[in-house]
Amino acid sequence: MNKKRFGVLAGVGAVLGSGGLLAATMLPSSADTSKTEQPTAQTQATAISYGYRYFQCSQPKECHATAVLPKTWKHVYQGGTKTAFNDPTANRMIRFNTWLGDKPPSTEAAARKKVADLKGVSGLKIQNVYTARMQSTNSQGRLTMTTVVYTYKSGKTTRWVATRYLGQHGENKAQTEITVGGVPADYKLLGTALLKATQSFALAG
């Protein structure tokens, strides 16, 4: 699918306040994601400009994936179906793996495997594992997502990470993995990036 077609698919947008952000990153699936709150001074200070970005491009105008992402974060193709966008001003990022196999597990099973695979990681603390549902803002129907939120030690630095397994069109299969990472103080900023990417992500079909 080319950029022009994606532009048509991306016609609907959504902006959630910190209430929606927290529900999407830290709270269990019973959380009310419809509430909004005014941004705090901290979130205003770390404001980022967002827009649709295109990636997994076989040709300049033939891109297979799109999502609302920070405009200034650097695109880094990691091979195969993996792509990252790195903040050039800080050690934080968002990463996509857009194909998890011909027969992907449920989002819950993928999250359980992730937790098992993390065992032995230095300083690991699992903060939360939860499943939630919401509506796509980019014609992808009802979304099911299971998210693993954790911290770990990288040298003397503590890293905060949220890995999300996403199913679209009413499916609960882990069709896509989206991960954000940074320092713990970045959790609201990263949570916003993850939420916007989740709601807007689409693949050419």
BALOBA-1460 file (C-alpha; in Angstrom, 3 decimals):
// residues 205
<rec num="1" residu="m" x="0.000" y="0.000" z="0.000"/>
<rec num="2" residu="n" x="1.368" y="3.428" z="-0.855"/>
<rec num="3" residu="k" x="1.437" y="6.565" z="1.253"/>
<rec num="4" residu="k" x="-1.584" y="8.019" z="-0.482"/>
<rec num="5" residu="r" x="-3.715" y="5.037" z="0.513"/>
<rec num="6" residu="f" x="-2.389" y="5.185" z="4.064"/>
<rec num="7" residu="g" x="-3.294" y="8.847" z="4.173"/>
<rec num="8" residu="v" x="-6.921" y="7.907" z="3.541"/>
<rec num="9" residu="l" x="-6.829" y="5.218" z="6.238"/>
<rec num="10" residu="a" x="-5.321" y="7.653" z="8.729"/>
<rec num="11" residu="g" x="-8.107" y="10.175" z="8.587"/>
<rec num="12" residu="v" x="-9.236" y="9.786" z="12.196"/>
<rec num="13" residu="g" x="-7.056" y="10.874" z="15.126"/>
<rec num="14" residu="a" x="-7.321" y="10.802" z="18.915"/>
<rec num="15" residu="v" x="-5.611" y="12.643" z="21.720"/>
<rec num="16" residu="l" x="-5.930" y="11.212" z="25.226"/>
<rec num="17" residu="g" x="-4.934" y="12.996" z="28.412"/>
<rec num="18" residu="s" x="-2.937" y="11.560" z="31.257"/>
<rec num="19" residu="g" x="-5.916" y="9.533" z="32.502"/>
<rec num="20" residu="g" x="-6.016" y="7.579" z="29.263"/>
<rec num="21" residu="l" x="-2.242" y="7.315" z="29.271"/>
<rec num="22" residu="l" x="-2.085" y="5.743" z="32.715"/>
<rec num="23" residu="a" x="-4.853" y="3.315" z="31.872"/>
<rec num="24" residu="a" x="-2.943" y="2.248" z="28.794"/>
<rec num="25" residu="t" x="0.409" y="1.734" z="30.480"/>
<rec num="26" residu="m" x="0.045" y="0.841" z="34.125"/>
<rec num="27" residu="l" x="-3.477" y="-0.157" z="35.103"/>
<rec num="28" residu="p" x="-5.261" y="-3.530" z="34.740"/>
<rec num="29" residu="s" x="-7.769" y="-4.273" z="32.017"/>
<rec num="30" residu="s" x="-10.677" y="-3.119" z="34.187"/>
<rec num="31" residu="a" x="-9.388" y="0.477" z="34.084"/>
<rec num="32" residu="d" x="-11.644" y="3.114" z="32.532"/>
<rec num="33" residu="t" x="-9.729" y="4.393" z="29.500"/>
<rec num="34" residu="s" x="-12.370" y="6.961" z="28.587"/>
<rec num="35" residu="k" x="-11.425" y="9.568" z="31.200"/>
<rec num="36" residu="t" x="-9.175" y="12.483" z="30.392"/>
<rec num="37" residu="e" x="-7.263" y="14.887" z="32.610"/>
<rec num="38" residu="q" x="-5.339" y="18.091" z="32.059"/>
<rec num="39" residu="p" x="-1.635" y="17.520" z="31.348"/>
<rec num="40" residu="t" x="0.630" y="18.017" z="34.324"/>
<rec num="41" residu="a" x="3.621" y="20.349" z="34.335"/>
<rec num="42" residu="q" x="5.847" y="17.309" z="33.856"/>
<rec num="43" residu="t" x="4.074" y="16.132" z="30.701"/>
<rec num="44" residu="q" x="3.976" y="19.669" z="29.299"/>
<rec num="45" residu="a" x="7.723" y="19.997" z="29.850"/>
<rec num="46" residu="t" x="8.342" y="16.830" z="27.848"/>
<rec num="47" residu="a" x="5.886" y="17.614" z="25.038"/>
<rec num="48" residu="i" x="6.631" y="15.883" z="21.747"/>
<rec num="49" residu="s" x="5.199" y="16.598" z="18.321"/>
<rec num="50" residu="y" x="3.482" y="13.544" z="16.794"/>
<rec num="51" residu="g" x="2.466" y="12.643" z="13.272"/>
<rec num="52" residu="y" x="1.979" y="9.660" z="10.973"/>
<rec num="53" residu="r" x="5.274" y="7.960" z="10.068"/>
<rec num="54" residu="y" x="5.694" y="5.324" z="7.361"/>
<rec num="55" residu="f" x="8.061" y="2.372" z="7.568"/>
<rec num="56" residu="q" x="8.899" y="-1.034" z="6.107"/>
<rec num="57" residu="c" x="9.153" y="0.602" z="2.699"/>
<rec num="58" residu="s" x="10.172" y="-1.552" z="-0.258"/>
<rec num="59" residu="q" x="10.242" y="1.605" z="-2.409"/>
<rec num="60" residu="p" x="10.046" y="5.305" z="-1.463"/>
<rec num="61" residu="k" x="6.276" y="5.357" z="-2.052"/>
<rec num="62" residu="e" x="5.525" y="1.711" z="-1.217"/>
<rec num="63" residu="c" x="5.366" y="1.507" z="2.583"/>
<rec num="64" residu="h" x="3.779" y="-1.408" z="4.392"/>
<rec num="65" residu="a" x="3.324" y="0.033" z="7.894"/>
<rec num="66" residu="t" x="2.281" y="3.305" z="9.490"/>
<rec num="67" residu="a" x="1.634" y="4.695" z="12.974"/>
<rec num="68" residu="v" x="1.462" y="8.001" z="14.816"/>
<rec num="69" residu="l" x="4.957" y="8.499" z="16.254"/>
<rec num="70" residu="p" x="7.256" y="11.280" z="17.474"/>
<rec num="71" residu="k" x="8.170" y="13.313" z="14.402"/>
<rec num="72" residu="t" x="11.833" y="13.824" z="15.317"/>
<rec num="73" residu="w" x="12.729" y="10.291" z="16.408"/>
<rec num="74" residu="k" x="15.165" y="8.633" z="14.014"/>
<rec num="75" residu="h" x="13.962" y="5.702" z="11.923"/>
<rec num="76" residu="v" x="16.231" y="2.651" z="12.273"/>
<rec num="77" residu="y" x="15.466" y="-0.440" z="10.182"/>
<rec num="78" residu="q" x="16.548" y="-3.497" z="12.197"/>
<rec num="79" residu="g" x="16.022" y="-6.172" z="9.565"/>
<rec num="80" residu="g" x="13.123" y="-8.398" z="8.615"/>
<rec num="81" residu="t" x="9.921" y="-7.097" z="10.184"/>
<rec num="82" residu="k" x="11.639" y="-5.069" z="12.920"/>
<rec num="83" residu="t" x="11.858" y="-1.277" z="12.940"/>
<rec num="84" residu="a" x="12.758" y="1.186" z="15.699"/>
<rec num="85" residu="f" x="12.450" y="4.925" z="16.165"/>
<rec num="86" residu="n" x="15.089" y="6.368" z="18.500"/>
<rec num="87" residu="d" x="14.981" y="9.726" z="20.252"/>
<rec num="88" residu="p" x="18.170" y="11.576" z="19.190"/>
<rec num="89" residu="t" x="18.071" y="13.679" z="22.377"/>
<rec num="90" residu="a" x="17.783" y="10.889" z="24.951"/>
<rec num="91" residu="n" x="18.174" y="7.135" z="25.367"/>
<rec num="92" residu="r" x="14.571" y="6.195" z="24.625"/>
<rec num="93" residu="m" x="12.838" y="4.493" z="21.738"/>
<rec num="94" residu="i" x="9.806" y="2.738" z="20.312"/>
<rec num="95" residu="r" x="10.254" y="-0.529" z="18.374"/>
<rec num="96" residu="f" x="7.937" y="-2.618" z="16.188"/>
<rec num="97" residu="n" x="7.975" y="-6.258" z="15.181"/>
<rec num="98" residu="t" x="5.113" y="-6.544" z="12.711"/>
<rec num="99" residu="w" x="5.094" y="-10.314" z="12.207"/>
<rec num="100" residu="l" x="5.130" y="-12.919" z="14.977"/>
<rec num="101" residu="g" x="4.682" y="-16.023" z="12.864"/>
<rec num="102" residu="d" x="2.065" y="-17.744" z="10.718"/>
<rec num="103" residu="k" x="0.217" y="-18.936" z="13.828"/>
<rec num="104" residu="p" x="0.773" y="-16.290" z="16.488"/>
<rec num="105" residu="p" x="-0.231" y="-17.099" z="20.069"/>
<rec num="106" residu="s" x="-2.880" y="-15.167" z="21.956"/>
<rec num="107" residu="t" x="-1.769" y="-11.827" z="23.322"/>
<rec num="108" residu="e" x="-1.898" y="-13.291" z="26.837"/>
<rec num="109" residu="a" x="0.249" y="-16.305" z="25.889"/>
<rec num="110" residu="a" x="2.787" y="-14.041" z="24.175"/>
<rec num="111" residu="a" x="3.015" y="-11.943" z="27.333"/>
<rec num="112" residu="r" x="3.509" y="-15.015" z="29.512"/>
<rec num="113" residu="k" x="6.353" y="-16.143" z="27.247"/>
<rec num="114" residu="k" x="7.892" y="-12.683" z="27.458"/>
<rec num="115" residu="v" x="7.873" y="-12.791" z="31.251"/>
<rec num="116" residu="a" x="9.432" y="-16.271" z="31.192"/>
<rec num="117" residu="d" x="12.116" y="-15.118" z="28.744"/>
<rec num="118" residu="l" x="13.000" y="-12.188" z="31.007"/>
<rec num="119" residu="k" x="13.967" y="-14.420" z="33.922"/>
<rec num="120" residu="g" x="17.592" y="-13.906" z="34.827"/>
<rec num="121" residu="v" x="17.749" y="-10.330" z="33.483"/>
<rec num="122" residu="s" x="19.749" y="-8.121" z="35.836"/>
<rec num="123" residu="g" x="17.629" y="-6.266" z="38.392"/>
<rec num="124" residu="l" x="14.369" y="-7.384" z="36.767"/>
<rec num="125" residu="k" x="11.135" y="-6.185" z="38.354"/>
<rec num="126" residu="i" x="7.842" y="-6.981" z="36.631"/>
<rec num="127" residu="q" x="5.642" y="-3.951" z="37.324"/>
<rec num="128" residu="n" x="2.435" y="-5.121" z="35.670"/>
<rec num="129" residu="v" x="0.965" y="-7.531" z="33.135"/>
<rec num="130" residu="y" x="-2.521" y="-6.722" z="31.897"/>
<rec num="131" residu="t" x="-4.922" y="-7.065" z="28.993"/>
<rec num="132" residu="a" x="-7.056" y="-4.202" z="27.689"/>
<rec num="133" residu="r" x="-9.246" y="-3.419" z="24.698"/>
<rec num="134" residu="m" x="-9.909" y="-0.247" z="22.755"/>
<rec num="135" residu="q" x="-10.916" y="0.942" z="19.294"/>
<rec num="136" residu="s" x="-8.427" y="1.669" z="16.517"/>
<rec num="137" residu="t" x="-8.303" y="5.222" z="15.184"/>
<rec num="138" residu="n" x="-7.023" y="3.962" z="11.807"/>
<rec num="139" residu="s" x="-9.667" y="1.561" z="10.475"/>
<rec num="140" residu="q" x="-8.289" y="-1.520" z="12.288"/>
<rec num="141" residu="g" x="-11.411" y="-2.260" z="14.329"/>
<rec num="142" residu="r" x="-11.458" y="-3.458" z="17.915"/>
<rec num="143" residu="l" x="-7.981" y="-3.891" z="19.438"/>
<rec num="144" residu="t" x="-6.919" y="-6.415" z="22.045"/>
<rec num="145" residu="m" x="-3.568" y="-5.849" z="23.730"/>
<rec num="146" residu="t" x="-1.613" y="-7.495" z="26.517"/>
<rec num="147" residu="t" x="1.223" y="-5.441" z="27.966"/>
<rec num="148" residu="v" x="4.219" y="-6.376" z="30.109"/>
<rec num="149" residu="v" x="5.657" y="-3.436" z="32.062"/>
<rec num="150" residu="y" x="9.022" y="-3.980" z="33.742"/>
<rec num="151" residu="t" x="12.284" y="-2.418" z="34.851"/>
<rec num="152" residu="y" x="15.785" y="-3.839" z="34.740"/>
<rec num="153" residu="k" x="19.396" y="-2.794" z="35.269"/>
<rec num="154" residu="s" x="21.684" y="-1.850" z="32.374"/>
<rec num="155" residu="g" x="25.008" y="-1.245" z="34.046"/>
<rec num="156" residu="k" x="24.269" y="1.353" z="36.730"/>
<rec num="157" residu="t" x="21.169" y="2.597" z="34.914"/>
<rec num="158" residu="t" x="17.605" y="1.440" z="35.541"/>
<rec num="159" residu="r" x="15.578" y="0.999" z="32.358"/>
<rec num="160" residu="w" x="11.768" y="1.167" z="32.115"/>
<rec num="161" residu="v" x="10.157" y="-0.923" z="29.370"/>
<rec num="162" residu="a" x="6.639" y="-1.729" z="28.213"/>
<rec num="163" residu="t" x="6.182" y="-4.494" z="25.636"/>
<rec num="164" residu="r" x="2.733" y="-4.792" z="24.085"/>
<rec num="165" residu="y" x="1.271" y="-7.654" z="22.049"/>
<rec num="166" residu="l" x="-1.446" y="-6.376" z="19.756"/>
<rec num="167" residu="g" x="-4.325" y="-8.016" z="17.938"/>
<rec num="168" residu="q" x="-6.535" y="-6.065" z="15.529"/>
<rec num="169" residu="h" x="-9.980" y="-6.472" z="13.932"/>
<rec num="170" residu="g" x="-11.398" y="-8.162" z="17.024"/>
<rec num="171" residu="e" x="-8.679" y="-10.837" z="17.117"/>
<rec num="172" residu="n" x="-6.854" y="-11.672" z="20.326"/>
<rec num="173" residu="k" x="-3.844" y="-13.045" z="18.439"/>
<rec num="174" residu="a" x="-0.448" y="-11.395" z="18.955"/>
<rec num="175" residu="q" x="-0.089" y="-10.083" z="15.425"/>
<rec num="176" residu="t" x="2.331" y="-7.266" z="16.321"/>
<rec num="177" residu="e" x="4.759" y="-6.465" z="19.126"/>
<rec num="178" residu="i" x="5.337" y="-2.825" z="20.115"/>
<rec num="179" residu="t" x="7.960" y="-1.923" z="22.736"/>
<rec num="180" residu="v" x="8.895" y="1.389" z="24.323"/>
<rec num="181" residu="g" x="11.940" y="1.894" z="26.542"/>
<rec num="182" residu="g" x="13.717" y="4.617" z="28.489"/>
<rec num="183" residu="v" x="14.473" y="5.624" z="32.061"/>
<rec num="184" residu="p" x="11.716" y="5.339" z="34.715"/>
<rec num="185" residu="a" x="11.175" y="9.116" z="34.718"/>
<rec num="186" residu="d" x="10.098" y="8.830" z="31.058"/>
<rec num="187" residu="y" x="7.200" y="6.478" z="31.738"/>
<rec num="188" residu="k" x="4.460" y="9.036" z="30.976"/>
<rec num="189" residu="l" x="6.126" y="10.190" z="27.772"/>
<rec num="190" residu="l" x="6.749" y="6.607" z="26.682"/>
<rec num="191" residu="g" x="3.240" y="5.599" z="27.665"/>
<rec num="192" residu="t" x="1.832" y="8.335" z="25.459"/>
<rec num="193" residu="a" x="4.000" y="7.194" z="22.553"/>
<rec num="194" residu="l" x="2.870" y="3.585" z="23.054"/>
<rec num="195" residu="l" x="-0.795" y="4.531" z="23.253"/>
<rec num="196" residu="k" x="-0.731" y="6.674" z="20.126"/>
<rec num="197" residu="a" x="1.180" y="3.992" z="18.209"/>
<rec num="198" residu="t" x="-1.222" y="1.271" z="19.354"/>
<rec num="199" residu="q" x="-4.363" y="3.095" z="18.315"/>
<rec num="200" residu="s" x="-3.019" y="4.245" z="14.945"/>
<rec num="201" residu="f" x="-0.870" y="1.314" z="13.777"/>
<rec num="202" residu="a" x="-1.849" y="-0.243" z="10.459"/>
<rec num="203" residu="l" x="-0.337" y="-2.616" z="7.914"/>
<rec num="204" residu="a" x="-1.056" y="-2.745" z="4.216"/>
<rec num="205" residu="g" x="-3.586" y="-5.475" z="3.610"/>
